[in-house]
Amino acid sequence: MGKVIAGISMSLDGFVTGPNVTRDQQLGDGGAVLHRWLWQPDRLDSELLASMRGGVGAILMGRRSYDLAEGDGGWGDGGPAGPVPCFVVTHRVPEPETVRARDVFTFVTDGVRSAVEQARAAAGDKVVGVHGASITQQCLAAGLMDELQVHLVPVLLGSGTRLFDHLGGQVALERTEVIDSPNATHLHYRVINTPR
Ligand SMILES: NC(=O)c1ccc[n+]([C@@H]2O[C@H](COP(=O)([O-])OP(=O)(O)OC[C@H]3O[C@@H](n4cnc5c(N)ncnc54)[C@H](OP(=O)(O)O)[C@@H]3O)[C@@H](O)[C@H]2O)c1
């Protein structure tokens, strides 16, 4: 089975978006800087991106991420990683006719553990990529995450969506790699999952 890995860009003060997230501004006020390393990569960022390419076999995300990016101006006819299967954890399954890429999206209403199981089965030996703050925290809290990649961006956003405010307890990490580019310090950790 492949690993479950969250990769997320975070400000130095712990925010993965600024305030006022909208469909037109999915990273909130001032939050676009969090993804500068993706859109204006330097050599080290580019090397990291190249090493990640093709390795993702399924995506796991929450309903807010889906609602923000699906539709006009969103992911086109696929999901966030093209035709890769995408599992959306939600309380509200959308009407099928509103889902454009029906072969890509599966809506999971029985929790994050079930979503991880389904995503791992779909991904085979490839990585399950976890998106967004809520699902990342739930996977960490439930002992379902294998690795955490935080792209630490040199900015203080002051407010927005915090990455680590609902963990509910301690999570031990082992740092496995640090790649320090001017855009972001890419911090890779293995999650040491101990039974809670
Ligand atoms: N900085 C970065 O690198 C980065 C990367 C990716 C995304 N983002 C940003 O992160 C934000 C999205 O993350 P988020 O944490 O705010 O929201 P999210 O995880 O996308 O969605 C949260 C929603 O998912 C549903 N949900 C979550 N857990 C559930 C559960 N256990 N059971 C049933 N439903 C559940 C709930 O919606 P319902 O109750 O409505 O179903 C919940 O309100 C976006 O603004 C996006 O742009 C940032």
The ligand as an SDF file (V2000), in Angstrom:
LIG
                    3D

 48 52  0  0  0  0  0  0  0  0999 V2000
   -1.8150   26.3870    1.8390 N   0  0  0  0  0  0  0  0  0  0  0  0
   -1.9780   25.3140    1.0650 C   0  0  0  0  0  0  0  0  0  0  0  0
   -1.0050   24.7030    0.5790 O   0  0  0  0  0  0  0  0  0  0  0  0
   -3.3600   24.7910    0.8080 C   0  0  0  0  0  0  0  0  0  0  0  0
   -3.5130   23.5550    0.1740 C   0  0  0  0  0  0  0  0  0  0  0  0
   -4.7880   23.0690   -0.0310 C   0  0  0  0  0  0  0  0  0  0  0  0
   -5.8900   23.8140    0.3740 C   0  0  0  0  0  0  0  0  0  0  0  0
   -5.6940   25.0080    0.9780 N   0  0  0  0  0  0  0  0  0  0  0  0
   -6.8340   25.8050    1.4240 C   0  0  0  0  0  0  0  0  0  0  0  0
   -7.4250   25.1320    2.5030 O   0  0  0  0  0  0  0  0  0  0  0  0
   -8.8100   25.4700    2.5360 C   0  0  0  0  0  0  0  0  0  0  0  0
   -9.6140   24.1670    2.6140 C   0  0  0  0  0  0  0  0  0  0  0  0
   -9.2960   23.4730    3.7890 O   0  0  0  0  0  0  0  0  0  0  0  0
  -10.2440   23.5520    5.0540 P   0  0  0  0  0  0  0  0  0  0  0  0
   -9.5660   22.8300    6.1400 O   0  0  0  0  0  0  0  0  0  0  0  0
  -10.6600   24.9600    5.2720 O   0  0  0  0  0  0  0  0  0  0  0  0
  -11.5580   22.8030    4.5640 O   0  0  0  0  0  0  0  0  0  0  0  0
  -11.7440   21.3540    3.8820 P   0  0  0  0  0  0  0  0  0  0  0  0
  -10.9580   20.3290    4.6090 O   0  0  0  0  0  0  0  0  0  0  0  0
  -11.5420   21.4500    2.4210 O   0  0  0  0  0  0  0  0  0  0  0  0
  -13.3100   21.1330    4.0900 O   0  0  0  0  0  0  0  0  0  0  0  0
  -13.8660   21.1150    5.3810 C   0  0  0  0  0  0  0  0  0  0  0  0
  -15.2720   20.5800    5.2330 C   0  0  0  0  0  0  0  0  0  0  0  0
  -15.2480   19.1900    4.8440 O   0  0  0  0  0  0  0  0  0  0  0  0
  -16.3170   18.4980    5.4910 C   0  0  0  0  0  0  0  0  0  0  0  0
  -15.7290   17.5500    6.4450 N   0  0  0  0  0  0  0  0  0  0  0  0
  -14.4950   17.5880    7.0090 C   0  0  0  0  0  0  0  0  0  0  0  0
  -14.3210   16.5480    7.8330 N   0  0  0  0  0  0  0  0  0  0  0  0
  -15.4540   15.8230    7.7890 C   0  0  0  0  0  0  0  0  0  0  0  0
  -15.8790   14.6200    8.4190 C   0  0  0  0  0  0  0  0  0  0  0  0
  -15.0670   13.9450    9.2580 N   0  0  0  0  0  0  0  0  0  0  0  0
  -17.1060   14.1400    8.1420 N   0  0  0  0  0  0  0  0  0  0  0  0
  -17.9200   14.7990    7.2720 C   0  0  0  0  0  0  0  0  0  0  0  0
  -17.5820   15.9480    6.6520 N   0  0  0  0  0  0  0  0  0  0  0  0
  -16.3580   16.4550    6.9100 C   0  0  0  0  0  0  0  0  0  0  0  0
  -17.1470   19.5560    6.1970 C   0  0  0  0  0  0  0  0  0  0  0  0
  -18.0260   20.0980    5.2250 O   0  0  0  0  0  0  0  0  0  0  0  0
  -19.5940   19.7350    5.1270 P   0  0  0  0  0  0  0  0  0  0  0  0
  -20.1250   19.5930    6.5360 O   0  0  0  0  0  0  0  0  0  0  0  0
  -20.1590   20.9020    4.4000 O   0  0  0  0  0  0  0  0  0  0  0  0
  -19.6950   18.4710    4.3520 O   0  0  0  0  0  0  0  0  0  0  0  0
  -16.0890   20.6070    6.5130 C   0  0  0  0  0  0  0  0  0  0  0  0
  -16.6240   21.8840    6.7320 O   0  0  0  0  0  0  0  0  0  0  0  0
   -9.1170   26.2210    1.2530 C   0  0  0  0  0  0  0  0  0  0  0  0
   -9.2250   27.6070    1.5260 O   0  0  0  0  0  0  0  0  0  0  0  0
   -7.9180   25.9290    0.3810 C   0  0  0  0  0  0  0  0  0  0  0  0
   -7.6560   26.9730   -0.5380 O   0  0  0  0  0  0  0  0  0  0  0  0
   -4.4620   25.5020    1.2270 C   0  0  0  0  0  0  0  0  0  0  0  0
  1  2  1  0
  2  3  2  0
  2  4  1  0
  4  5  1  0
  4 48  2  0
  5  6  2  0
  6  7  1  0
  7  8  2  0
  8  9  1  0
  8 48  1  0
  9 10  1  0
  9 46  1  0
 10 11  1  0
 11 12  1  0
 11 44  1  0
 12 13  1  0
 13 14  1  0
 14 15  2  0
 14 16  1  0
 14 17  1  0
 17 18  1  0
 18 19  2  0
 18 20  1  0
 18 21  1  0
 21 22  1  0
 22 23  1  0
 23 24  1  0
 23 42  1  0
 24 25  1  0
 25 26  1  0
 25 36  1  0
 26 27  1  0
 26 35  1  0
 27 28  2  0
 28 29  1  0
 29 30  1  0
 29 35  2  0
 30 31  1  0
 30 32  2  0
 32 33  1  0
 33 34  2  0
 34 35  1  0
 36 37  1  0
 36 42  1  0
 37 38  1  0
 38 39  2  0
 38 40  1  0
 38 41  1  0
 42 43  1  0
 44 45  1  0
 44 46  1  0
 46 47  1  0
M  CHG  2   8   1  16  -1
M  END
$$$$
